[in-house]
Amino acid sequence: MTDIIAPEGWNDFNDPTRDQTIFYGEYMCGGVGANITLTVPYATKTNDTQVSPFLNASFIAADQCLQA
């Protein structure tokens, strides 16, 4: 990732209650945009098993909501 990515990765827009309901996971991030020194404290480094459900469009019922 380039430096166009905000280093904190997530912005709650001054509503900290949003921090309690989000799952923020990073997967195989690299480059200057992946600098973790400013990333939100609840960010999780995910592994292959954790991200596998999201590696195709089935997790959003794409066959129902995305029309070809």
Summary of the structure (lengths in Angstrom):
residues: 68
radius of gyration: 14.6
end to end distance: 29.8
largest distance: 41.2
contacts: 117
relative contact order: 0.20
helix: 38%
strand: 6%
